[in-house]
Amino acid sequence: MKIKALILAAGYATRLYPLTENQAKPLLEVGGKPIIEHILESIKKVKAITEVLVVTNARFHHDFEVWLNHYNYPKKIKIINDGTINNTDRLGAVGDINFVLKEEEIKDDLLVIAGDNLFGFSLEKFILFYKQLNKSGVALFNIKDKEKIRKKLGVGILNGTKIIEFQEKPVEPKSTFAATACYYFVKNDLNLVKQAVEKGYADNSGDLIRYLVKTSEAHGYVFSEHWFDIGSPESLAAAKEVYK
């Protein structure tokens, strides 16, 4: 079965200013190459993925086109402009997923990864996990420290692998399983993305998992390899240290 991959790269990364005032965060270099290329190296190993879609905004669309013209990759990559121009009119992560689903008329299973996430787990194993279940879900990293999660990260509460509750940046986290921005959606759940946007779950990508937990079923793929969510100068520096 064919799978499409979507990299979310339409944010404005205001927390990383001035680094990202004139450069998209996924194009920042870590370990001698842009963050997005690390993600693409992982995607390249999955034979079932036939095309990679990269959704960005009007401000950085040209930069991604220039990058792609100089990047050699064995799978088709398409850059999509969501039409936004600043942080106030952005569509949000779920809004961008919905935008791409409509623009590209996607009917296949969909792998979604935020363009600022660096991880060490195998995407082949990640996808196989969901293919065997025929269910959607998110990769979860056990931080083992609730203080590091409090008010900062989405949290999955599990029963086996099933996510029975999802908290978005909770004051009192009920678990230490932090949600990464790596998702797998089986094609039968894609219609729920539109529903989620219509019901106001359009901003944080974790909101989509919250909606899935409420209306359908979602499972967590727990991994122990490294993970960096590049959202601050500190996390960028930490990633550079590991990838140097």
N, C-alpha and C positions, 0 to 999 in steps of 0.2 A: 504493500500500500504506500502511496506517495504521501509525503509530509512536507508542508511548507514551514519555513522558519521566518520569524519576524524579530528584528532587533529594534528596540525602542530607543530613538535618538533625537527626540523632538523637544526635550526639556531645555531650559536656559541656565541651569546650574548656578543660580545666583549665590549660593553659599561658597562657591569657589572663586568668586571675583577677587582679584582682577584677572586670574588665569583664564577664565572662561567668558570674559566680556566680548572677546572677538574670536573665540574658538570653541567649537562644540566639545563637550566633555569627552565623548567617545573617541575623539581624535587626539586627545592628550596622550603623550607617550609614557609608557611604562615598560621597562625592560627593553628599550630600544625600538619599540614600535607602538602604534596607536592601540589603545584599549580594545577597540572594535576588532582589530586583527587577531588578538588573543581569542576572542569569542568565535571568530570565523574559523580559526584553526581547530577548535573543538567541534564545530558544526561540520567541518569538512570530512570528519571521520564517519559521519552517519550517512550510509549509502542511500537510505530511503528519502533523504531530503533532496528535493529536486531544484529548489529555488530559495534564495534568501532575499527577503524584503527588508529594507532599512527605511523606517519612517522618520523623517526629520521635519524641520520647519523652514519657512521662507527665508529666514535670516541666515541659516547655515547650509541650505540646500546646495548652493554652488560649491561650497567647500567640500562636501561629500562627493559631488560629481568629479571634482578635480582629484580627490584622493582615489576614487575608483578608477579613473583613467590611468593611474600609475600603479594599480594593484593587480597582480596576477592571481586568479582564483579559478579552480576547476568547475565550480557551479555558477549558475546564473545569479547575479546580484542586481536588484532593481532599487533605485533610490526614489522614495515617494515624499512629496512635499505636502504637509498637512495644511499649508496656507497661513499659519499663524506667524506673528512677527515679534511678539514679546511675551514676557511671563504672565501678563494679565489676560491675554486672549488665548492662552494655550488650551488644548483640548483635554489635557490630563492623560495619564497612562491608559486607562480603560477607554477613554474617548478616542485615543489614537488607534487602539486595537480595533475598535468599532469602525473607525474611518477606513482603515486598510481592508477590513473584511468586506465593506461595501464597494470600495474602489476596485479591488482585485477579484471580487466575487469568489472568495475562497470557499471551497467545498471539501477540502482535505483536513486531516488532523493538523493542528498548528502548535509549533514550538514557539514560545515567546520568551525573549531574554532582554532585559534592560541593558542598554549600551554602556553602562558604567559598572557592570558586575564582572568580577574576575573570580573564577572558581576552579577547583582542582578535580572535581568528580567527572566521571565519564558520561557524556551525553548519550552514548549508546546504551549504557546500563539504565540511565534515567528514563529514556524513552521506552525501553523494553519493559520496565516496571509498569508503566501506564498502559502499554499495549496489551500486556497480559491481564490487567484488571479491566481494560476497556472503560477506564474512568479518567477524569481530569484531575489536575492537582498542581502542587507547587513543591519545589525543593526546600527542605528545612534543614537548618544548621543548628545543632545543639550548642548554644553559647555557654550553658551551665552556670550562668550568673544573671539573676533577674534584674540586678541593678543596671547592667549594661543594656537591658531591653527597655526598661521603664521609660515611657514617653518617647521612645526612639524608633522602635521596630514593630512590625506586625508579628503576631504570635499564633501558632497553631496548637490547639489542644487535641491530642490524639487518643483514639481507642483502636489499638492495633495500628494500622496505617490510615484509617479513616479519620479525617478532620471533623470533630464533632462540634467545635467552636473555634472561631477566629477572632482575635482581638487586634485592633489597629492602634498601635502606640499606647498601650494601656498604662494607667497609673499603677495598677496592681496586676502584673502578669501572672497568668495561671499556669504557665509552663515556661521552659527555656528554649523551646523550639522556634527559632527566629525564621521568618519567611524571607527567602531570597527572592530576587526578581527573575526567577527562572520557572516558567510555567509550561504545562502541557495540556492542551485542550483537544479532546476527541471531537470529531466533526459534529456529533449529535448535540454537543453542548455549545456550539458556536452561536446558536440563536439566542442563548442566554446573555451573551455580551450586549446585544442591542437592548434586551430587557433591563439589564443592569444600568445602562446609561440612562434609559428612560425613567428609571426609578431613583436617579441621583447618585449612582455608584460610579462616577466618571473620573475621579481624580487619582487617588492612590491605586496602584495595581493590586495591592492587597484587598481593596474593596471588592474586586471581582471574585476573589476566593470567599470572602464573607458572603457574597450573594449566592455563590454556588453551594456553600454549606447550608444556606437557608432554603434554597429552592430545588437542589439536585443532590449531588454527592461529590465530595472532593477528597483526595488522598494526599498524604505527605510522603515525599521521598527523603528520608533522613540520610545525610552524608556527614563524614567526618574530615574530609579533605579541606584544604584552605578555602576561604571565601573573603572577598573584599567588596564592600559596597562603597564605591568611590563618591562620597558625598561631602567630604571635608578635606582641608589641607592635610590633616593628620592621617586620614585613611589613605589618601593618595601617597603620602610619604611611606606609610607602612607597606603598601603594595609594591612600591618601587624597591624597597629594601629586600623583599622576598623575590622579586622578579629580576633583580639586577644580575 
